[in-house]
Amino acid sequence: MTFLTNAYILRQAPRGDYDLAVTAYTKESGKITVVAKGAKKMTSKLRSHLEFFCLTRLMAAPGSGVFRLAGASIIQVFKAICLEPSRAVYALAYLETVDLLTPSQSPDQELFCLLNNFFVQLDAASDGKQQRLAFNLSAYDLLAHLGWRPQLKSRSQKQLTLELGRLITEAGDKELKSFYSLSRQE
């Protein structure tokens, strides 16, 4: 049975010569992986609708073990995040955190709202300090929502970002690639 859902793309990975395995966080189903057949082909109509930093409407159908992507369309593009590398680093770190810390197919509408609010705040942030603040607040809220109650002792936003990165790494038992770039942000 095919279903429609709003989603944020968390990760993409090649699957075979022409297909993509796309991990997305949806409002109704939580984290799911969908296979986009032929999405790596130059003529694919799906590829442009499976971008990061966008709220996307997915049409998926259950397959053997994974969902198959039947269609996709972009609802909202967060242009400031797409155009400014410093914002993109924060957004990727947040997406990687959500991917690492959430189980598959475990619906959580509040977590979807946290994800949506983060993108809205980061897109509207006026400068680098506001971007870091949006990330720190959203990462803290995400950890608290998922059951970790971080006890933070940092005196600056930069130290807080590093401390949150350490906590997320401990919680997920895996080092996040994007936190290396975050630690170098001003």
C-alpha positions in Angstrom: 0.0 0.0 0.0 1.5 3.3 -1.1 1.7 6.2 1.3 2.5 9.9 1.2 4.6 11.6 3.9 6.6 14.7 4.6 10.3 14.0 5.3 13.8 15.4 5.7 16.6 13.5 4.0 19.2 12.3 6.5 21.5 10.3 4.3 22.0 9.0 0.8 24.1 5.9 -0.2 24.7 4.3 -3.6 22.9 1.0 -4.1 24.0 -0.7 -7.2 24.9 1.1 -10.4 21.9 3.4 -10.7 20.0 3.3 -7.4 20.1 5.2 -4.2 19.3 4.1 -0.7 17.8 7.2 0.9 17.3 7.5 4.7 14.7 10.0 5.6 13.0 11.1 8.8 9.2 11.2 8.3 6.4 12.6 10.4 4.3 9.5 10.4 6.8 6.6 10.3 10.0 8.0 11.9 13.3 7.1 10.2 12.8 5.0 7.1 15.1 3.9 4.2 13.7 4.0 0.7 15.3 2.8 -2.5 15.1 5.2 -5.3 15.4 3.2 -8.5 17.4 4.8 -11.2 18.0 8.0 -9.1 21.7 8.1 -10.0 20.9 8.3 -13.8 21.4 11.7 -15.4 17.8 11.6 -16.7 16.3 10.8 -13.3 13.4 13.0 -12.3 13.6 11.9 -8.7 17.2 13.0 -8.0 16.6 16.7 -7.7 13.8 16.1 -5.2 16.0 14.1 -2.8 18.3 16.9 -1.7 19.4 17.7 1.8 18.1 20.9 3.5 14.6 20.6 2.1 11.3 19.5 3.4 10.2 16.8 0.9 7.0 15.0 0.2 7.7 11.3 -0.4 5.5 8.7 -2.0 6.7 5.2 -0.9 5.5 1.7 -1.2 6.6 -1.3 1.0 8.9 -3.7 -0.8 10.8 -6.8 0.3 12.6 -5.5 3.4 12.8 -1.8 2.4 10.5 0.8 1.0 10.5 1.7 -2.7 10.3 5.3 -3.7 7.4 5.9 -6.1 7.7 9.7 -6.2 9.0 12.8 -4.5 8.5 16.6 -4.6 10.1 19.4 -2.6 7.7 21.3 -0.3 10.2 23.9 1.1 13.8 24.7 0.3 15.9 26.3 3.1 17.8 28.5 0.7 20.1 30.2 3.2 21.3 26.8 4.4 21.9 25.6 0.8 23.9 28.8 -0.1 26.1 29.3 3.0 28.6 26.6 3.8 28.7 27.5 7.6 25.0 26.9 7.9 25.3 23.7 5.8 27.9 22.3 8.3 25.5 22.8 11.2 22.6 21.3 9.3 24.6 18.2 8.3 25.8 17.7 11.9 22.2 17.9 13.1 21.0 15.5 10.4 23.8 13.1 11.2 22.9 13.3 14.9 19.2 12.4 14.2 20.3 9.5 11.9 22.7 8.2 14.6 20.4 8.4 17.6 17.0 7.4 16.3 15.8 3.8 15.6 14.2 2.9 12.3 10.5 3.0 11.9 9.8 4.4 15.3 7.3 7.3 14.7 7.9 10.4 16.8 6.0 13.5 15.7 7.7 15.7 18.4 11.1 14.8 17.0 9.9 15.7 13.5 8.8 19.1 14.9 12.3 19.5 16.6 13.9 18.8 13.2 11.6 21.2 11.4 12.1 24.0 14.0 15.9 23.6 13.7 15.8 24.1 10.0 13.6 27.2 10.3 15.8 28.7 13.0 19.1 28.0 11.2 17.7 29.4 8.0 16.6 32.6 9.7 19.8 33.0 11.8 21.4 36.4 11.1 25.1 35.6 11.7 27.5 32.9 12.8 26.7 33.3 16.5 23.0 32.9 15.8 23.7 29.8 13.7 25.8 28.2 16.5 23.1 29.1 19.1 20.4 27.6 16.9 22.5 24.4 16.6 23.3 24.2 20.3 19.8 24.7 21.5 18.4 22.3 19.0 21.0 19.6 19.7 20.3 20.0 23.5 16.6 19.7 22.9 17.1 16.6 20.7 19.2 14.9 23.4 16.7 15.8 26.1 13.8 14.5 24.0 15.6 11.2 23.3 16.2 10.6 27.1 19.6 12.0 27.6 19.7 14.8 30.1 23.0 16.5 29.4 24.7 18.3 32.3 26.7 21.0 30.5 29.3 23.2 32.1 30.5 25.2 29.1 31.0 28.9 29.4 31.0 29.7 25.6 28.9 28.6 22.7 31.9 27.1 21.0 32.8 25.0 24.0 29.2 24.0 24.3 29.2 22.8 20.6 32.3 20.7 21.4 30.7 19.3 24.6 27.5 18.4 22.7 29.5 16.7 20.1 31.3 14.6 22.7 27.9 13.7 24.3 26.4 12.7 21.0 29.4 10.6 20.2 29.1 8.8 23.6 25.3 8.3 23.2 25.6 6.9 19.7 28.8 4.9 20.2 30.1 6.4 16.9 32.1 9.5 16.0 30.3 11.9 13.9 32.1 13.0 10.8 30.5 16.4 10.7 31.7 17.4 14.2 35.2 17.8 13.0 34.0 20.6 10.7 31.9 22.1 13.5 34.8 22.3 15.8 36.6 24.5 13.2 33.7 26.9 12.8 34.1 30.4 14.2 
